[in-house]
């Protein structure tokens, strides 16, 4: 049996849901990683009443590994034409393509609906914060979690 959990494929689908959100125009891969992490563990950040992937003692250690998978997933999405990339002076930024929007419209399950709803809360939560601030905040939560 092939495991789809915590894989590039799973992140690829979640990235599409993030980029398909109404508040997203163009975002960096670091911001996508932060949005995804805060959304999945929304209870810890106060954007949801539960963590989509449950509560576990090692959840904050996932962030570093997830960033690498997100980079790979974004490359796949760009190659497949589901995501557009824009190169600016400040780096690469990503947005969903029309093909990506059509693909997202086929998602019809409770997880995708719950994830998308929490993404909207996450976008409100992170409004007017920098990518660096978000990474530092997640790292701070990691330290607190490790300390018990």
C-alpha positions, 0 to 999 in steps of 0.5 A: 500500500502506498502511503500518501500522508506527509508526502509531496503529493499531500502537500501539493494538494494543500498548496493548491487549496492555499493558493485557491483561497480568496485572500491569496494573490502571490506568495513566497514558498516560506509563506505557503509553508507557514500558512500550511503549518498554522492551518494544520495545527490551527488549535495551537495558533488559535485559528481553529478549535482542533488540530487537523492532524491531531495532537502530538508531541512532535508536531513542531518538528515537522515544520523543517521537513515540510518546507523541503517537501513544499519546495518540491511540490511547488516545482511539480505544480509549476511544471504541471501548469497548476501554479504560476511563478513570478520572479520579483526583486525580493524572490519567487512568488506563486499564484494559482493558474486557471488550470489549478482553480479548475483542479481545485473545484474537483475537490469534494471532501470534508478534509478539503472543506475543513482545511480551506475554512481554516486557511481563511482564518489563518490568512486573517491571523497572519495578515500584515506579518512578514515571512520572517516573523511567521518562521520565528513565531513557529520556531518560538512555539517549537521551543515552548513545546519542547520545554513542555 
